[in-house]
């Protein structure tokens, strides 16, 4: 017995003896890399923006001056621009994408479902810079001629949303491009959630005499509510950090160095300000303040994504649990 | 009398309900149609405006500022390919091995890693760009003023973006491989790594290639992280070197390099109509490139386990 045991261990190669330990160690290290990356990003961004954090403190996010000549850097207008453009985007995108998701999961016959899902996925695969290009040369001229100028000429032009000149690059343009970019994203997640809802729920509702829309609006959607909210927040996360397309269509000017509610006025978002000002920034406080924009974006993205992912995850768990 | 009113009332109510039903269902359909129409509009203008500038020298020439029409984006296409290669060298090992870890281990830590993968996926690409600037560009520029922007920094940024995507798809695909195959292999006395290497990975190969292709398609069009890392240039950044014993030109990794999306951005923001025209052609080439990756991804998935998905 003992002899055969010795024999076995002698014949076993290095791979058999240590293979699994090395294997689990390597894969573990690869998995831990995610953790390391997130922590390293946070640490390095904080370190690189230390000057600005110390110098401006909390006023960095509440002040509205960004003035290279006086070396004062506050980002309230950029934060406002980010939130405002994302809000416009969600207002436009949510009805369309929830509608599209309902169509894809509840209404569409099979032969139309697969190609349409593919097309909407394709919409998500188009790079941001291509949307930007299309936005500058196709969408902005169209918006200007058919929407912005007629409104500017009509008596409503003094309404606070429509003030200012209809020059083209604007919050509205940024919002529309963002809406196009987040629609496929929200649609895909919402559709997955709707399809996970048990058939019995719908059948029960039909049996009570409800129409298809009543079933959808009073049974299916409430059932998926938190998941859909999660999907919308994930879309918001996308919109908040989106850079290239927005930079190309938003005009990159602060209105009177502050905050303007007009849809027609050009603006800045955090990411577009970063993209625009970065390559001209001299090292020192200016650069540090720009990197702090990245740091703020990072924190916002982490918070928004964690919240949304938890919502989506718990909905999915809930649906599977029943 | 009372019966009649009730039935009449019900009738009115019912037709109203039917009306609302038809209206809302049509609106939902409209939403889906709208999304597809927007896609059609983007693709239509891309093809119709890009195709006229898509001449042979678009692929062979570098920018020519005396005569923009004779210029091309050869160095940008080259740069994008180099960046994708560097990114793959970083993203693939970490992504695939991390995906394997998530399948092999169940428990709190594995699910935390999965959660963080999703979170990392949601971090804006511009933040990754600024991070790589802070760790890989600024320190070099401090030591040697005038340098710093480099292909390797850009590749690092794209590689970081690739890790979570590859990790998630690898994990999902590996989970589709029936557990009975793992059990059979372990039962025959194979070690865990041998089981993964010789049984599970070959079975999931097509799916993993799909995941890799989709990740490449996603990062090929990324511009924001490149703004702060590669700078861009207008010539082939290569130097003489040896590959497998042959004397040839190899890409210079510690010097600025160009990339297709970055060049499109610069040309689109310029005022020269010829440059804008080239930007459309560049965008068309970029989309075709992404389409090739996506189609390659789809054809790689012709695999018995994946068809059920």
Interface residues (C-beta under 8 A of the other chain):
Chain A: X15 X16 X19 X20 X22 X23 X24 X26 X27 X28 X29 X30 X31 X32 X33 X34 X35 X37 X38 X40 X41 X44 X45 X47 X48 X95 X96 X97 X98 X99 X100 X102 X103 X104 X106 X107 X108 X116 X119 X120 X122 X123 X125 X126 X127 X128 X129 X130 X131 X132 X133 X134 X136 X137 X138 X180 X183 X184 X187 X211 X212 X213 X214 X216 X217 X234 X237 X238 X240 X241 X242 X243 X244 X248 X271 X274 X275 X278 X279 X290 X291 X294 X297 X298 X301 X302 X304 X305 X306 X308 X309 X313
Chain B: X17 X18 X20 X21 X24 X25 X27 X28 X29 X30 X31 X32 X34 X35 X36 X38 X39 X41 X42 X45 X46 X49 X93 X94 X95 X96 X97 X98 X100 X101 X102 X104 X105 X110 X113 X115 X116 X117 X118 X119 X120 X122 X123 X124 X125 X126 X127 X128 X130 X131 X133 X134 X135 X138 X160 X163 X164 X167 X191 X192 X193 X194 X196 X217 X218 X220 X221 X222 X223 X224 X227 X228 X261 X264 X265 X268 X269 X276 X279 X280 X283 X286 X287 X290 X294
